Amino acid sequence: MSAISLSDLDISYGETQVTHGITLDVAEGESFALVGESGSGKSTVLRAIAGLAPDWTGKISVLGKARSHGVDRQVSRQCQMVFQDPYGSLHPRKTIDAILSEPLAIHGLGNRGPRVEAMLAAVGLDRRFRFRFPHQLSGGQRQRVAIARALMLEPKVMLLDEPTSALDVSVQAEILNLLKRLRREQGLTYLVVTHNLPVVAFLCDRLAVMRHGRVVEIASAEQLKTGKLVAPYSLELLAASGAQVVPT
Amino acid sequence: MSSPLLDVQNLRVSFPSPKGPVEVVKGISFTLGRERLGIVGESGSGKSMTGRSILKLIRSPGKVTADRMTFDGIDLLSQSEKQMRAIRGARISMVMQDPKFSLNPVMTVGEQIAEALVTHAKLPRREINDRVLSMLEAVRINDPARVAKLYPHEVSGGMGQRVMIAMMLIPEPDLLIADEPTSALDVSVQAQVLDIIDDLVVTKGMGLILISHDLNLVSHYCDRILVMNSGQVVEECIASELSQAKHPYTRGLLAAMPRIDETRDELPVLDRTAWAGT
């Protein structure tokens, strides 16, 4: 069974149609990347799966079940999203404890205290952070909180929207290691949006290259590492990041 | 090389806090000729503060002290605000990080670029117009006449950044400080914007200080690199020899970067217990 399956997905914001006929299949336990320039619609695809962009036609199914257009609790339980900017995605006036307990309260789950503690340990945060506010943490620590919040409901599928682009290189390495470890330990499926190809090489098994709202190529990470992408635009992207990766 | 364009000795920047003053730049020294210098470091390493203190853009209660800070024979420390205004833009200019927040939203692109020029030189209107258009062309904007009439919200991030570069380069400064000029941009646009900066800096013979957290990017576009950590320069090296860097911090930063042909199962991380107090 595929974890996420999109067929012929057209997403619009008002009058503007952002994506055109996206068809994708992400297998269970796989880590899949969407890459492309800004405005190519890659984040919009994630938002539609998470239910944040309700104006779409086509079919979205998560773990075999078709998704409705509205708020879908069943999908929320199984599929959670981590946003790009940890400075903007955490409520500034709630403690870490409140932030992490909220999903549990919404879904009526008990045993909140121990669960919060266990999750803080899982993402590598000390328990003294539990009653602090987001502004008292560094960027990397906040991104750990955001990941912890997404994992509170024990989802099977994680949607990651540029999870490290707001962070420093050294902190990025920590978060990437964390994501890789969590996937191994909990058997998660990742759908990652990024424009950083080295991150894809490290974290993902397959990738789809998007441009102007269309998928131009689906390739394996092996192809990316050896530079064997086919579509001209993918090669352009590869050259753009290759210029930085291989200093002359 | 003759006397350096910029000479900074023992620069210190501090901010007061309830626990006494906090030094964010702790005595750094460097000289710059007409060359490209890169300053790299993580957030909070004081690299932006260094760039801003050269232009004396650090406002009270921040305090800047230095044993020497001269630019082309001018002692920057003793300049008044008014004298600084004659230097800023005309002699030293700065490209900021994010075009979305640094451009004036209620002025057209062309007006803003012209403003940078008019502030420092009296020129007939026709000539101003010509120079704005040729500058837009120099930053590789197709159809400059149309773009000059647009407002900042009507242009993309990459184009906005090129507009800002045009604005900063039109008075033909001697020194350009670029503070993370591309971190708000896409990978595909990043290379373009940096190539433009590089091209203009080389052809006009300016000095460039490129501030970034991206080691590879800096090593690609600069001649010399300063690596900063918590307010101090930990290593200075020739860009082409970055891969042979000695300092453990620099080595750690280099190793932490994923590569496109990644085979490592886990990335090495910096041991930050030494300086992460909280």
Interface residues (C-beta under 8 A of the other chain):
Chain A: E37 S38 G39 Q136 S138 G139 D168 V169 S170 V171 Q172 A173 E174 L176 N177 K180 H195 N196 L197 P198 V199 A201 F202 L224 K225 T226 E236 L237 L238 A240 S241 G242 A243 Q244 V245 P247 T248
Chain B: E42 S43 S156 G157 D186 V187 S188 V189 Q190 A191 H213 D214 L215 N216 L217 S219 H220 A239 S240 L242 S243 G252 L253 A256 M257 P258 R259 I260 D261 E262 R264 D265 E266 L267 P268 V269 L270 R272 A276 T278
